[in-house]
Amino acid sequence: MRFATDTGGTFTDLIIEDDGSLHLFKSPTVPSNPVEGVLGAFSVAAKAFGMDRATLLASGSQFIHGTTHAINAIVTKRVAKTALLVTQGHPDILLLREGGREQPFNHAVRYPRAFIPRALTFEVPGRIVASGREHEALDEAALLDIIEQLKDARIEAVAVCLLWSVTNPAHEERVGELLAQHLPNVAVTLSHRLNPSLREYRRAIASSIDASLKPLMERYIGGLTTSMREAGFKGQVLVLTSQGSMVDAEEIRRSPILALNSGPSMAPIAGAYISGAESELKDSIIFDTGGTTFDVSLVREGRIPFTHETWLGRPYQSDLTGFPSIDVKSIGAGGGSVAWVDDGGVLHIGPQSAGSVPGPACYGAGGAEATVTDAALALGYIDAGFFLGGRIKLDVARARQVVKDKVADPLNLSVEAAAVAMIDVWTENMVQAIADITVNQGIDPKAASIVGGGGAAGLNAVAIATRMGCPTLIVPEVGAGLSAAGAVISDVGRSFRRLFVTNTRAFDRSGVAAKLVDLRREADRFAEAAGADASQSRIDFFVEARYAHQVWEIDVAIEPEALSGADASENLRQAFHREHERIFAFHDPASMVEAIAWRAQVSCGVAKTAKLRLAETDDADAASTKRQVYFASTGWSDVPIHGFSALPIGKALRGPAIVESQFTSIVINPGAAFSRSAEGNLVVTPRVEGTKETQSVGGSYNV
């Protein structure tokens, strides 16, 4: 057996792979102790398997864990007290950043604080220049004095980012040695090892984030591993990374920045896999709607999107991570998002969330705010007695009451109209997030499929697809646990990077070859440590390149052999032109191409499931065959309720309808058509040709 978990803000998802079959379970997340939520999910699974939890855990060979613990610690400021050591004369790296404003002419926006304050930033005498030459020797006496100040300040972690350590790391290495000697129990991150980037701010912020997380993640990963061992698990513990792969838990202890967005990064992996099997369209929009957030990404031509522009919060109002990761846009729009009416009488949804504690008002656990889940329950979209297969009984009367008190009365609406408005505003928030990564980047969503995952996705997935004009919506059978499903098909792997600047007019073949050899050696060491042999591992190489005088680079896939001969420069140039054309729809054949950095992505293929299909169960998938459901155009009416796994393969059906499983409820709006594919997924056509009107959840859109 293999286990994969994704700890979200509201629920912890667990997928168990047993002889190629997948089993999905959910349990409320415990914010104060996420490990408790993970073990709670195993308790639910053990009961379903008819065994005790220890026996189930003892049967597992691999435990894959996705967590938002690292990013949550940064958001809630629970990171270690961290100092930053920089080259003398450069104490403002984290304050000045790279410039940029979300609203260029709004000078009332407060400039954000530095991740590490100036009071904890220390200047180290000594200087390396761009060529790697030592211009001024490292002043070790001054450094020892700084170390005494760190002791007095009771610093828990230290980030070191000296100028041009990427070309000559001698000074940074020596600082690391002295810190290890005099502060042996303090976590240290050296920038040239973690993130060999040309850009000073990105090296500094990545190192600062990584160092600040080390004590916390040391405790968390150590506690997780210990708790799993004590509960009976004896296999390998792996942690998902923001780069779409997984690494041994010890690797996260050494570089916790890898786990910043470990859970959300898996949804594009699973979504790309599913859309490739279900749709012939080249592009696919993947979204994952949980209880707290809505995560969306765009997969173009089957390629998982990577970015170097990941922010810790709002763009320009927070820090960049400075670290490459899968490109996922997240907004506060989940099933637990709270509705509120401002002083001007305008309805808002989120970004606040009721989370798992106390949860939506309908949970009966003390929640007093109207959430999207309450609105959906009030409209009949969710069966109050069948939530999580009946493990949680929902209170319809309580849901209607909070919608009335918080939304309907302030807006002078009926409860039904208020609930519909809540769903519509929620949907519009998501549509805008999708437009940011499609329409605003020149991608036509009408030529893309859309994959909706997450426990709350079904409430408005058809409405989202309708608004975006997508011809096909796919709701995967494993959609309620999409990120955890991505984990069971992902590889053990990691990305390694080297800085080496050259260009196509004076291409340094020997220098490039040396860097690629170094990268291959490091990737091979990783694969060997992961237990993979040569037949199981794959190394993909990329160059970060740009046209001359451009500011930003793009990633271009390369073959080392193509860069070793006399035509190396031309091969690099043509590869860059093709990628630039693919991304920006143009290229400049007359321009020189500059190569800035080189990257190797190692993937160690392990035995994993061939299909993302849930195992057949004897349980009824729906508690009833009809239910009173409210749509804006029809009012209350009896609507057919279909069990997800009971749907016949290939049978064409029409909305309005509800497709229900233990973990999700999928609203099929009037005018939409749907069927279950041979892969077991729900395939929806949001707009049926010949239909006069296609309904959203709350209104109609003429077509």
C-alpha positions in Angstrom: 0.0 0.0 0.0 1.0 3.6 -0.6 -0.5 6.5 1.3 -0.8 10.2 0.0 -2.2 13.0 2.2 -2.9 16.7 1.4 -3.5 18.8 4.5 -5.8 21.7 3.5 -7.2 24.5 5.5 -10.5 22.7 6.2 -10.1 19.0 5.4 -7.2 16.5 5.2 -7.4 14.3 2.2 -6.0 10.8 2.2 -5.7 8.5 -0.8 -4.7 4.9 -0.3 -3.3 3.0 -3.3 -3.8 -0.7 -2.9 -2.8 -3.0 -5.8 -3.5 -0.2 -8.3 -6.9 0.8 -6.9 -7.4 4.1 -5.2 -9.5 4.8 -2.0 -10.3 8.3 -0.9 -11.0 9.5 2.6 -11.4 12.9 4.3 -11.1 14.1 7.9 -11.3 17.6 9.3 -7.9 19.3 9.6 -6.7 20.2 13.1 -5.1 23.6 12.7 -3.3 23.5 16.0 -1.8 20.1 15.2 -2.0 19.0 11.5 -0.5 15.6 12.3 -3.6 14.9 14.4 -5.7 15.6 11.3 -3.6 13.2 9.2 -4.0 10.4 11.8 -7.7 11.2 11.9 -7.9 10.4 8.2 -6.1 7.1 8.7 -8.7 6.3 11.5 -11.5 6.9 9.0 -9.7 4.7 6.4 -9.0 1.9 8.9 -12.7 1.7 9.8 -13.6 1.5 6.1 -11.0 -1.3 5.6 -12.3 -3.2 8.7 -9.1 -3.1 10.6 -7.4 -1.1 13.3 -5.3 1.9 12.4 -2.0 0.4 13.4 -2.5 -2.6 11.1 -3.4 -0.4 8.2 -0.3 1.8 8.7 1.9 -1.2 9.0 0.8 -2.3 5.6 2.1 0.8 3.9 5.4 1.1 2.1 5.3 4.8 1.4 3.7 7.8 3.0 3.5 11.0 0.8 2.6 14.2 2.7 1.6 17.5 1.2 1.3 20.4 3.7 0.7 24.1 3.9 2.4 24.2 7.3 5.4 26.2 6.0 3.4 28.9 4.2 0.9 29.1 7.1 3.8 29.8 9.4 5.0 32.7 7.3 1.5 34.2 7.0 0.9 33.9 10.7 4.4 35.0 11.6 5.3 31.9 13.5 8.8 31.6 11.9 12.0 31.5 13.8 13.8 34.7 14.9 16.2 35.1 12.0 19.2 37.2 11.2 20.5 38.1 7.8 24.2 38.5 7.1 25.1 40.6 4.0 28.1 42.3 2.5 29.0 45.6 4.1 27.2 48.5 2.6 24.2 46.5 1.4 21.8 46.2 4.3 18.7 47.1 2.4 18.3 44.2 0.0 15.1 43.0 1.5 13.7 46.4 1.9 14.3 47.8 -1.6 13.4 44.5 -3.3 12.9 44.8 -7.1 10.5 47.7 -7.1 7.0 47.6 -8.6 3.6 48.6 -7.4 0.2 47.0 -7.9 -1.4 50.5 -8.1 1.4 52.8 -9.4 -0.4 56.1 -8.6 -1.9 55.1 -5.3 0.6 56.5 -2.8 -1.6 55.7 0.1 -0.6 52.1 -0.1 1.8 51.3 2.7 5.2 50.0 1.7 5.6 46.5 3.1 8.1 45.7 5.8 11.2 43.7 5.1 11.0 40.0 5.8 13.9 40.4 8.2 14.1 43.8 9.8 17.2 46.1 9.6 17.7 45.5 13.4 18.5 41.9 12.6 20.5 42.6 9.4 24.3 42.6 9.9 27.0 43.8 7.5 30.0 41.6 7.0 33.3 43.4 5.9 34.8 41.7 2.8 34.1 41.8 -0.9 34.0 39.5 -3.9 33.4 41.2 -7.3 31.5 39.9 -10.3 34.4 38.1 -11.8 34.9 36.1 -8.7 38.0 37.9 -7.7 38.5 38.8 -4.0 38.5 42.6 -3.8 38.6 42.8 0.0 39.5 40.0 2.4 36.8 38.7 4.7 37.2 40.4 8.1 36.9 37.4 10.5 37.4 39.5 13.6 34.4 41.6 12.7 32.4 38.5 11.9 33.2 37.0 15.3 31.9 40.2 16.9 28.7 39.8 14.8 28.3 36.3 16.1 28.5 37.5 19.7 25.7 39.9 18.8 23.6 37.1 17.4 24.1 35.2 20.7 23.0 38.2 22.7 19.9 38.6 20.5 19.1 34.8 20.9 18.9 34.3 17.2 17.3 31.0 16.1 18.4 31.0 12.5 20.8 32.8 10.2 20.6 33.5 6.4 23.8 34.4 4.7 23.8 36.3 1.3 27.0 37.9 0.3 27.6 39.7 -3.0 28.7 37.5 -5.9 28.9 34.3 -3.9 27.4 32.6 -7.0 30.7 33.2 -8.8 33.0 32.6 -5.8 31.5 31.2 -2.6 34.7 31.3 -0.5 33.5 34.1 1.8 30.0 32.6 2.3 31.6 29.2 3.0 33.9 30.6 5.6 31.0 32.5 7.3 29.1 29.2 7.4 32.1 27.5 9.0 32.4 30.1 11.7 28.7 30.1 12.4 28.7 26.3 12.7 31.7 26.5 15.1 30.3 29.3 17.4 26.5 28.8 17.0 26.3 25.0 16.6 22.5 24.8 17.4 21.4 27.7 15.1 20.1 26.9 11.7 22.0 28.4 8.8 21.3 28.8 5.1 24.0 29.9 2.6 22.5 31.6 -0.5 24.8 30.2 -3.1 23.9 26.6 -2.1 20.2 27.1 -1.9 19.4 29.4 -4.8 22.3 30.3 -7.1 20.5 33.2 -8.7 22.0 36.2 -10.4 19.5 38.5 -8.7 20.6 39.5 -5.2 17.1 40.1 -3.8 15.9 36.7 -4.9 18.9 34.9 -3.3 18.5 36.9 -0.1 14.8 36.4 0.3 14.9 32.7 -0.6 17.7 32.2 2.0 15.8 34.2 4.6 12.6 32.2 4.1 14.5 28.9 4.2 16.5 29.8 7.3 13.4 31.1 9.1 11.5 27.9 8.5 14.2 25.4 9.5 13.5 25.2 13.3 9.8 25.0 12.7 9.9 22.4 9.9 12.5 20.4 11.8 10.0 20.1 14.6 7.1 19.5 12.3 8.7 16.9 10.0 10.3 15.2 13.0 7.0 15.1 14.8 5.2 13.8 11.8 7.7 11.1 11.2 7.8 10.1 14.9 4.0 10.1 15.2 3.6 8.0 12.1 6.2 5.5 13.4 4.5 5.4 16.8 1.2 4.8 15.1 2.6 1.8 13.3 4.0 3.0 9.9 7.4 1.5 9.0 7.8 2.6 5.4 9.4 5.6 3.7 8.2 9.2 4.5 8.2 11.6 1.6 7.1 15.2 1.4 5.6 17.0 -1.7 7.5 20.0 -3.0 6.3 23.2 -4.7 8.1 22.0 -7.8 5.7 19.1 -8.4 7.8 16.3 -7.1 8.4 14.6 -3.8 11.5 14.3 -1.7 12.6 12.4 1.4 11.5 14.0 4.6 15.1 14.7 5.5 15.5 16.8 2.4 12.7 19.1 3.7 14.6 19.4 7.0 17.6 20.6 5.0 15.7 22.9 2.6 12.2 23.6 4.0 11.5 26.3 1.3 10.9 23.3 -1.0 7.6 22.7 0.8 6.2 26.2 0.7 3.3 25.3 -1.6 3.6 21.5 -1.6 -0.1 20.6 -1.6 -1.5 23.0 -4.3 1.3 22.1 -6.7 -0.1 18.6 -7.2 -3.4 19.6 -8.7 -1.9 20.6 -12.0 -0.1 17.2 -12.1 -3.3 15.3 -11.7 -5.3 17.7 -13.9 -2.9 17.5 -16.8 -2.9 13.7 -16.5 -6.7 13.6 -16.6 -7.3 16.2 -19.3 -4.8 14.4 -21.5 -6.9 11.2 -21.3 -10.3 13.0 -21.7 -9.7 15.8 -24.1 -8.0 16.5 -27.4 -7.7 20.2 -26.7 -4.1 21.4 -26.3 -4.6 23.6 -23.3 -6.4 22.9 -20.0 -7.4 25.0 -17.0 -7.0 23.2 -13.8 -8.7 24.3 -10.6 -9.0 22.9 -7.1 -11.6 24.3 -4.8 -11.2 23.4 -1.2 -12.8 24.7 2.0 -10.4 27.7 2.2 -8.8 28.5 -1.1 -9.4 28.3 -4.9 -6.2 27.2 -6.7 -6.0 27.5 -10.4 -3.3 26.9 -13.1 -3.0 26.7 -16.9 -1.4 23.6 -18.5 -0.4 24.5 -22.1 0.2 21.7 -24.6 0.6 19.3 -21.7 3.4 21.2 -20.0 3.1 21.8 -16.3 3.6 25.6 -15.8 6.6 26.8 -13.8 7.3 30.3 -12.5 10.0 32.3 -10.8 7.4 34.9 -9.6 5.7 33.2 -6.7 4.6 35.7 -4.0 4.0 35.0 -0.3 0.8 37.1 -0.5 -0.5 39.9 -2.7 1.9 40.9 -5.6 4.2 43.8 -4.5 2.6 43.9 -1.1 4.5 40.8 0.0 7.8 39.1 -0.8 8.7 36.9 -3.6 9.9 33.5 -2.6 12.8 33.8 -5.1 12.4 30.1 -5.7 11.1 28.3 -8.8 7.8 26.5 -8.4 4.7 25.2 -10.2 2.6 28.2 -11.2 -0.6 28.1 -9.2 -2.7 31.2 -8.5 -4.5 31.0 -5.2 -7.3 33.2 -3.9 -9.4 33.1 -0.7 -12.5 31.5 -2.3 -13.3 28.1 -0.8 -16.4 26.4 0.4 -15.9 27.9 3.8 -15.5 31.5 2.5 -17.5 34.0 4.5 -20.1 36.3 3.0 -20.2 39.9 4.2 -22.0 43.1 3.2 -20.0 46.3 3.3 -21.2 49.7 4.4 -22.2 50.5 0.8 -24.5 47.5 0.6 -22.1 45.5 -1.7 -21.9 41.7 -1.1 -18.4 40.2 -0.8 -17.3 36.6 -0.5 -14.0 35.9 1.3 -11.1 36.0 1.6 -11.9 35.2 5.2 -12.8 31.5 5.8 -14.5 29.6 8.5 -11.9 26.9 8.0 -12.4 23.6 9.9 -12.7 25.3 13.3 -15.4 26.4 13.8 -16.4 25.7 10.2 -19.6 26.8 8.4 -22.6 27.6 10.6 -24.4 24.4 9.3 -21.7 22.2 10.9 -23.2 23.1 14.3 -19.8 23.6 15.8 -20.1 27.2 16.8 -19.8 28.9 13.4 -21.8 32.2 13.3 -20.9 33.5 9.8 -22.7 32.7 6.5 -20.4 30.7 4.2 -20.7 29.4 0.7 -21.4 25.9 2.1 -24.4 27.4 4.1 -25.7 29.0 0.9 -25.4 25.7 -1.1 -27.1 23.8 1.6 -30.0 26.4 1.7 -30.4 25.9 -2.0 -30.6 22.1 -1.8 -27.3 21.5 -3.6 -25.9 19.5 -0.7 -27.7 16.6 1.0 -27.7 17.5 4.8 -27.7 13.9 5.8 -25.1 12.6 3.3 -22.2 15.1 3.8 -19.0 13.0 3.9 -21.1 10.0 3.4 -23.2 10.9 6.4 -20.4 11.3 8.9 -21.2 14.9 9.4 -24.9 15.9 9.7 -25.6 19.4 8.5 -28.2 21.8 9.9 -30.3 23.3 7.1 -32.3 25.5 9.5 -29.1 27.0 10.9 -27.7 27.6 7.3 -30.8 29.4 6.2 -30.8 31.5 9.4 -27.3 32.8 9.0 -27.8 33.5 5.3 -30.9 35.5 6.3 -29.2 37.4 9.1 -25.9 38.1 7.4 -26.9 38.6 3.7 -30.7 38.5 3.0 -31.8 41.0 5.6 -29.0 43.6 4.9 -29.7 43.4 1.2 -33.5 43.1 1.5 -33.6 39.8 -0.3 -35.2 36.4 0.2 -33.0 33.7 1.6 -33.0 32.0 -1.8 -32.1 35.1 -3.7 -29.4 35.9 -1.1 -27.9 32.4 -1.3 -27.9 32.5 -5.2 -26.2 35.9 -5.0 -23.5 34.4 -2.7 -22.8 31.6 -5.2 -22.7 34.1 -8.1 -20.2 36.4 -6.4 -18.1 33.4 -5.4 -18.2 32.2 -9.0 -17.2 35.6 -10.3 -14.2 35.8 -8.0 -13.0 32.5 -9.5 -13.7 33.6 -13.1 -11.6 36.7 -12.6 -8.7 34.5 -11.2 -9.0 32.3 -14.3 -9.1 35.3 -16.6 -5.8 36.5 -15.1 -4.0 33.4 -16.3 -5.8 32.9 -19.6 -7.4 36.0 -21.3 -4.9 38.4 -19.8 -2.1 36.3 -21.2 -3.5 35.9 -24.7 -5.1 32.4 -24.1 -8.6 31.8 -25.3 -10.5 29.7 -22.7 -13.0 28.8 -25.4 -10.2 26.6 -26.9 -9.3 25.0 -23.6 -10.8 22.2 -21.5 -11.4 22.8 -17.8 -10.8 20.3 -15.0 -12.5 21.0 -11.7 -11.3 19.3 -8.5 -11.6 19.8 -4.8 -14.5 19.0 -2.5 -16.3 22.2 -3.2 -15.6 22.4 -6.9 -18.9 20.8 -8.0 -21.0 23.6 -6.5 -20.2 26.0 -9.3 -17.9 24.1 -11.8 -20.5 24.2 -14.5 -21.2 27.9 -13.9 -17.4 28.6 -14.1 -17.1 26.7 -17.4 -20.1 28.4 -18.8 -18.8 31.9 -17.9 -15.4 31.1 -19.4 -16.9 29.6 -22.5 -15.0 26.4 -22.1 -16.4 23.6 -24.4 -15.7 20.8 -22.0 -15.7 20.5 -18.2 -14.1 17.4 -16.6 -14.9 16.6 -13.0 -12.6 13.7 -12.1 -13.7 10.7 -10.1 -10.9 11.5 -7.7 -11.6 15.2 -8.0 -12.5 15.7 -4.3 -8.9 14.7 -3.5 -7.2 16.1 -6.6 -4.0 17.2 -5.0 -3.6 14.0 -3.1 -4.3 12.1 -6.4 -1.5 14.1 -8.0 0.8 12.8 -5.3 0.3 9.2 -6.2 1.3 9.8 -9.9 4.2 12.2 -9.2 7.9 11.2 -9.1 10.5 11.5 -6.5 12.6 14.4 -7.8 14.3 17.7 -7.4 15.6 20.6 -9.4 19.3 21.7 -9.3 20.6 24.9 -10.7 23.9 26.5 -11.7 24.7 30.1 -12.7 26.8 30.4 -15.9 26.4 33.4 -18.2 27.2 33.1 -21.9 25.6 34.1 -25.2 25.1 32.9 -28.7 27.7 35.2 -30.2 30.5 34.1 -28.0 29.2 30.7 -26.8 31.4 29.1 -24.2 31.0 25.4 -24.9 33.5 24.1 -22.4 32.0 26.2 -19.6 28.5 25.1 -20.4 29.6 21.5 -20.6 31.3 21.7 -17.2 28.1 23.1 -15.6 26.0 20.4 -17.2 28.4 17.7 -16.0 28.1 19.2 -12.4 24.3 19.2 -12.7 24.2 15.6 -13.9 26.5 14.5 -11.1 24.3 16.2 -8.5 21.1 14.7 -10.0 22.7 11.2 -10.1 23.6 11.5 -6.4 20.0 12.5 -5.6 18.6 9.6 -7.6 21.0 7.2 -5.9 20.0 8.4 -2.5 16.3 8.0 -3.5 17.0 4.4 -4.3 16.4 4.6 -8.0 18.5 2.8 -10.6 19.4 4.2 -14.0 16.3 2.7 -15.7 14.0 4.4 -13.2 15.5 7.9 -13.3 15.3 10.7 -15.9 17.2 14.0 -16.0 15.8 16.9 -18.0 17.9 19.9 -18.7 16.8 23.5 -19.1 18.5 26.9 -19.7 17.2 30.2 -18.3 17.7 32.5 -21.3 16.6 35.8 -22.8 17.2 38.1 -25.7 19.9 40.6 -25.2 18.9 43.5 -22.9 15.6 41.8 -21.8 15.1 41.8 -18.1 13.5 38.4 -17.5 14.5 34.9 -18.6 12.3 32.0 -19.8 13.0 28.3 -19.3 14.0 26.4 -22.5 14.4 22.7 -22.6 17.7 21.6 -24.0 19.6 18.4 -24.9 23.3 18.5 -23.6 24.5 16.7 -26.7 23.1 19.5 -28.9 25.3 22.0 -27.1 28.5 20.1 -27.3 29.3 20.4 -31.1 30.2 23.2 -33.5 26.5 24.0 -34.0 25.9 24.5 -30.2 25.2 28.2 -30.5 22.8 27.9 -33.3 21.0 25.0 -31.6 20.5 27.1 -28.5 19.3 30.1 -30.5 16.7 28.1 -32.4 15.5 26.3 -29.2 15.0 29.7 -27.6 13.2 31.2 -30.6 10.7 28.3 -30.6 10.0 28.6 -26.9 9.7 32.4 -27.1 7.2 32.0 -30.0 5.2 29.5 -28.1 4.9 31.7 -25.0 4.6 35.2 -26.6 3.5 34.5 -30.2 6.6 36.1 -31.7 10.4 35.7 -31.9 13.3 37.9 -33.0 15.7 35.9 -35.2 18.1 38.9 -35.4 18.7 39.1 -31.7 21.5 37.5 -29.7 20.4 35.1 -27.0 21.9 35.3 -23.5 22.0 32.2 -21.3 22.0 33.0 -17.6 21.5 29.8 -15.6 21.3 26.1 -16.2 19.0 23.6 -14.5 18.6 19.9 -14.2 15.3 18.3 -13.2 15.8 14.7 -12.0 12.7 12.5 -11.8 12.9 9.0 -10.2 10.0 7.0 -11.4 8.6 4.7 -8.7 6.0 2.0 -9.0 2.7 3.9 -9.1 -0.9 3.6 -10.2 -1.6 3.5 -14.0 -5.0 5.2 -13.7 -6.6 7.7 -11.4 -9.7 5.6 -10.7 -11.4 5.0 -7.4 -12.0 1.4 -6.3 -15.6 0.2 -6.7 -17.6 0.2 -3.4 -20.8 -1.4 -2.3 -22.0 1.8 -0.7 -24.8 3.8 -2.3 -23.4 6.9 -3.9 -26.5 9.0 -3.4 -28.9 9.0 -0.5 -32.0 9.7 -2.7 -33.1 9.8 -6.3 -34.8 13.3 -6.2 -34.5 16.4 -4.1 -36.0 19.9 -4.0 -33.3 22.2 -5.5 -33.5 25.9 -6.2 -32.4 27.5 -9.4 -32.9 31.2 -10.2 -34.9 30.5 -13.4 -37.0 27.6 -12.1 -37.5 28.2 -8.4 -37.8 25.1 -6.2 -38.3 21.9 -8.2 -37.7 18.2 -7.9 -34.3 17.5 -9.4 -32.8 14.1 -10.2 -30.0 13.0 -7.9 -27.4 10.6 -9.5 -24.8 8.7 -7.6 -21.4 9.4 -9.2 -20.1 5.8 -9.4 -23.6 4.5 -10.3 -23.8 6.6 -13.5 -23.7 4.3 -16.6 -20.6 4.7 -18.7 -21.4 6.8 -21.8 -25.1 7.5 -21.2 -25.9 11.1 -22.2 -28.0 13.0 -19.6 -29.2 16.6 -19.3 -29.5 19.0 -16.5 -30.8 20.2 -14.2 -29.4 17.5 -12.0 -27.2 16.8 -9.0 -24.4 14.2 -9.2 -23.4 13.2 -5.7 -20.8 11.1 -4.0 -19.6 10.9 -0.4 -17.2 13.7 -0.9 -18.7 16.2 -3.4 -22.0 17.4 -4.9 -21.9 18.5 -8.5 -24.5 20.9 -9.7 -25.6 20.4 -13.3 -27.3 23.5 -14.3 -30.3 23.6 -16.7 -29.2 23.5 -20.3 -26.0 21.5 -19.6 -25.3 17.9 -20.8 -23.2 15.3 -19.0 -22.1 11.7 -19.1 -19.6 9.4 -17.4 -16.6 8.6 -19.5 -14.8 5.3 -19.9 -12.1 6.7 -17.5 -14.8 7.1 -14.8 -14.8 10.9 -14.9 -17.8 13.2 -15.3 -17.6 15.0 -18.6 -19.9 18.0 -18.9 -20.9 20.1 -21.9 -21.9 23.4 -20.3 -23.5 24.9 -23.3 -25.6 22.5 -25.4 -26.1 23.5 -29.0 -29.7 24.5 -29.8 -30.4 25.5 -26.2 -31.8 29.0 -26.0 -30.4 29.7 -22.6 -27.5 28.3 -20.6 -27.9 28.8 -16.9 -25.3 29.7 -14.3 -26.1 28.8 -10.7 -27.7 32.1 -10.1 -28.8 33.5 -13.5 -28.9 33.1 -17.2 -26.4 34.0 -19.9 -27.7 34.3 -23.5 -25.8 32.3 -26.1 
